[in-house]
Amino acid sequence: MTAARHTFRWWPVDGGRHAIPGELQPGQPGETLCHRPFTRSCGEPSKLEWLWPTCLACYDRARGRTHVSRADLGPEPGPHPAGDLSSRSGSWTPAPG
């Protein structure tokens, strides 16, 4: 088994937030970690879909895997809504109150 088989990401499927294999690409059929068949959508899930309840079977099975974060997927397409973040120092300054 390759290292990629030990990764997962959360993905909304059929009214729940399920864990899916990390190597699954958009448009590719597969199954959630709780063995629910689905095809990964090509678009991003909606904000509402991210609030769906977490599948407890997927949660248990994902505990032994490594989560693939959005940062691992490369840069976001297009400009960031907060502007260019690459030149910021990383320190946070509160807005004047």
Backbone bond lengths (Angstrom), bond angles and torsions (degrees), N, CA, C in turn:
res aa  C-N    CA-C-N  psi(-1)  N-CA   C-N-CA  omega(-1)  CA-C   N-CA-C  phi
1 M - - - 1.447 - - 1.537 108.51 -
2 T 1.321 117.65 135.30 1.459 121.40 -177.91 1.523 110.19 -84.26
3 A 1.325 116.05 165.70 1.461 121.17 179.55 1.523 111.59 -61.65
4 A 1.339 117.46 -32.84 1.463 120.68 -179.13 1.524 111.34 -61.73
5 R 1.318 118.26 -29.64 1.460 121.75 179.60 1.526 111.45 -70.49
6 H 1.308 118.29 -9.97 1.455 121.58 179.86 1.526 111.85 -102.00
7 T 1.329 116.91 17.07 1.456 120.41 178.60 1.531 109.48 -113.67
8 F 1.324 115.14 161.31 1.458 120.20 177.17 1.515 108.80 -152.46
9 R 1.334 114.98 164.68 1.463 122.16 170.25 1.518 105.94 -142.55
10 W 1.319 115.78 155.66 1.460 120.93 176.18 1.517 108.93 -82.42
11 W 1.342 116.64 141.16 1.458 121.06 -179.20 1.526 108.83 -151.19
12 P 1.343 117.73 133.16 1.458 120.14 177.89 1.534 111.76 -70.70
13 V 1.332 115.56 125.94 1.467 122.20 179.61 1.530 108.25 -141.50
14 D 1.310 117.46 125.87 1.472 122.86 172.67 1.533 113.77 48.82
15 G 1.316 117.32 47.33 1.458 121.03 174.43 1.512 115.76 82.80
16 G 1.324 118.05 5.71 1.463 121.49 178.19 1.514 110.57 -137.56
17 R 1.324 115.78 158.75 1.459 121.75 176.50 1.524 106.61 -94.34
18 H 1.337 115.67 107.73 1.467 122.03 -174.17 1.523 110.90 -108.22
19 A 1.323 116.07 157.19 1.462 122.30 172.43 1.523 107.37 -89.09
20 I 1.341 115.34 132.86 1.461 120.98 178.23 1.526 108.44 -124.08
21 P 1.336 118.21 157.06 1.462 120.03 178.38 1.534 111.05 -57.73
22 G 1.311 116.67 137.24 1.457 121.87 -176.81 1.507 114.66 -62.98
23 E 1.334 117.63 -26.46 1.464 120.08 -177.36 1.526 113.04 -85.89
24 L 1.321 118.37 -6.34 1.465 121.73 -178.62 1.522 109.96 -65.27
25 Q 1.334 116.58 125.00 1.462 122.72 -176.27 1.527 110.89 -97.16
26 P 1.344 118.09 156.33 1.470 120.96 176.84 1.527 111.40 -54.34
27 G 1.335 115.89 135.63 1.451 122.08 -179.40 1.520 114.16 85.48
28 Q 1.316 117.19 -8.98 1.459 122.05 -176.34 1.532 110.60 -90.09
29 P 1.350 118.19 132.22 1.461 120.05 175.84 1.525 110.72 -74.47
30 G 1.304 115.91 151.55 1.453 121.15 178.12 1.507 109.10 -170.34
31 E 1.328 116.06 -158.05 1.453 119.28 175.00 1.514 109.36 -144.45
32 T 1.319 114.41 153.03 1.458 120.77 178.15 1.528 108.14 -69.86
33 L 1.313 117.19 170.39 1.461 119.43 178.95 1.529 112.07 -67.92
34 C 1.347 117.41 -16.14 1.473 120.60 174.61 1.524 110.59 -93.05
35 H 1.335 117.07 12.26 1.474 125.27 174.01 1.529 114.10 73.45
36 R 1.321 117.62 28.13 1.466 121.88 175.60 1.530 107.80 -89.89
37 P 1.341 119.54 118.28 1.467 120.91 179.92 1.527 111.07 -69.76
38 F 1.328 116.36 143.17 1.463 122.81 177.09 1.519 108.36 -165.08
39 T 1.332 115.83 168.98 1.456 122.17 172.51 1.518 106.66 -117.10
40 R 1.331 116.10 126.29 1.464 119.70 -178.75 1.522 109.65 -64.75
41 S 1.329 115.99 128.99 1.460 120.72 -179.67 1.516 110.92 -69.12
42 C 1.315 115.40 155.50 1.465 120.98 178.90 1.525 111.34 -82.89
43 G 1.318 117.80 -24.75 1.455 121.37 -179.94 1.519 111.78 -91.78
44 E 1.312 114.55 171.53 1.463 120.42 176.72 1.526 109.50 -81.44
45 P 1.326 117.83 141.78 1.454 120.21 175.15 1.533 110.81 -62.83
46 S 1.325 115.45 156.00 1.464 120.09 178.49 1.531 110.03 -75.73
47 K 1.320 115.95 163.92 1.469 120.21 177.14 1.522 110.72 -60.96
48 L 1.321 116.86 -36.40 1.461 120.65 178.84 1.532 111.39 -65.59
49 E 1.332 117.16 -40.32 1.466 120.11 179.57 1.524 112.07 -61.82
50 W 1.330 118.24 -32.50 1.467 121.00 178.51 1.517 111.62 -67.62
51 L 1.336 117.54 -16.57 1.461 121.59 179.96 1.525 112.92 -92.12
52 W 1.336 117.78 -2.53 1.455 120.26 177.60 1.526 109.75 -59.61
53 P 1.328 117.87 154.26 1.472 120.08 -178.70 1.530 111.98 -64.48
54 T 1.310 115.69 146.41 1.464 122.25 179.33 1.519 110.32 -77.09
55 C 1.311 116.46 133.17 1.466 122.49 175.92 1.537 107.85 -70.28
56 L 1.318 116.82 120.75 1.466 120.54 -177.14 1.528 112.48 -69.56
57 A 1.334 117.43 -32.73 1.474 119.73 176.80 1.528 110.02 -65.59
58 C 1.334 117.30 -42.19 1.465 120.78 176.76 1.528 110.66 -64.55
59 Y 1.323 116.23 -41.06 1.464 120.48 179.55 1.529 110.16 -58.14
60 D 1.335 116.75 -46.92 1.468 120.32 179.99 1.517 111.75 -62.70
61 R 1.324 117.29 -42.29 1.469 120.94 -178.12 1.527 112.38 -73.43
62 A 1.322 117.17 -27.19 1.471 120.78 -178.99 1.525 112.48 -77.71
63 R 1.309 117.87 -17.58 1.467 120.88 -175.27 1.518 113.62 -59.39
64 G 1.322 118.39 -27.42 1.460 121.24 179.53 1.522 113.66 -93.93
65 R 1.330 116.84 8.27 1.469 121.48 -178.38 1.518 110.56 -114.25
66 T 1.331 116.20 170.85 1.454 122.92 177.76 1.515 109.33 -101.36
67 H 1.334 117.02 128.59 1.459 121.38 179.76 1.523 110.16 -73.27
68 V 1.333 116.21 135.94 1.462 122.41 175.30 1.523 106.06 -94.92
69 S 1.317 117.09 109.05 1.464 119.78 -177.94 1.523 110.37 -84.09
70 R 1.321 115.95 165.92 1.461 120.47 177.69 1.522 110.68 -60.18
71 A 1.321 117.77 -30.92 1.464 120.74 178.95 1.524 111.13 -63.10
72 D 1.335 116.93 -29.87 1.463 120.82 179.62 1.528 112.18 -74.80
73 L 1.332 116.96 -12.49 1.458 121.35 -175.78 1.516 112.77 -89.36
74 G 1.324 118.16 -4.64 1.455 121.02 -179.72 1.516 111.29 101.58
75 P 1.325 117.06 -177.53 1.464 120.63 -175.92 1.525 111.82 -69.28
76 E 1.311 114.36 150.44 1.458 121.19 175.71 1.520 109.48 -66.81
77 P 1.319 118.59 143.83 1.464 119.20 175.07 1.517 110.44 -72.35
78 G 1.318 116.72 138.49 1.466 120.74 177.35 1.516 112.74 77.97
79 P 1.329 116.34 176.67 1.461 120.49 -177.57 1.522 111.47 -72.93
80 H 1.322 115.41 149.17 1.460 121.91 175.61 1.521 108.26 -74.53
81 P 1.355 118.87 140.34 1.458 119.87 -177.08 1.528 113.53 -61.02
82 A 1.342 118.30 -21.52 1.459 121.09 179.37 1.521 111.77 -91.94
83 G 1.319 118.08 6.38 1.462 121.18 -178.62 1.512 110.97 93.93
84 D 1.309 116.68 -166.02 1.460 122.72 -178.33 1.517 109.26 -76.16
85 L 1.322 117.24 112.31 1.463 121.51 -178.41 1.526 112.06 -90.98
86 S 1.324 118.08 -9.50 1.463 120.27 -174.25 1.523 112.67 -68.94
87 S 1.327 118.15 -24.23 1.460 119.14 -177.41 1.520 112.81 -96.29
88 R 1.323 118.08 2.42 1.464 120.55 -179.11 1.524 109.77 -80.30
89 S 1.316 115.73 151.75 1.459 121.25 -175.57 1.513 112.99 -75.15
90 G 1.313 118.06 -18.67 1.452 119.96 -177.52 1.514 111.83 95.57
91 S 1.337 117.75 -9.69 1.462 119.27 177.74 1.524 108.72 -88.69
92 W 1.318 115.15 151.78 1.456 120.71 -177.19 1.516 108.90 -108.35
93 T 1.318 115.66 131.82 1.458 121.68 176.79 1.516 107.78 -121.78
94 P 1.346 117.23 124.42 1.453 118.10 -179.15 1.518 111.45 -66.95
95 A 1.318 115.36 149.74 1.472 120.52 177.03 1.531 109.27 -66.81
96 P 1.333 117.05 146.52 1.462 119.25 177.45 1.523 109.68 -59.05
97 G 1.298 115.99 137.81 1.440 120.08 -171.86 1.420 118.72 -101.46
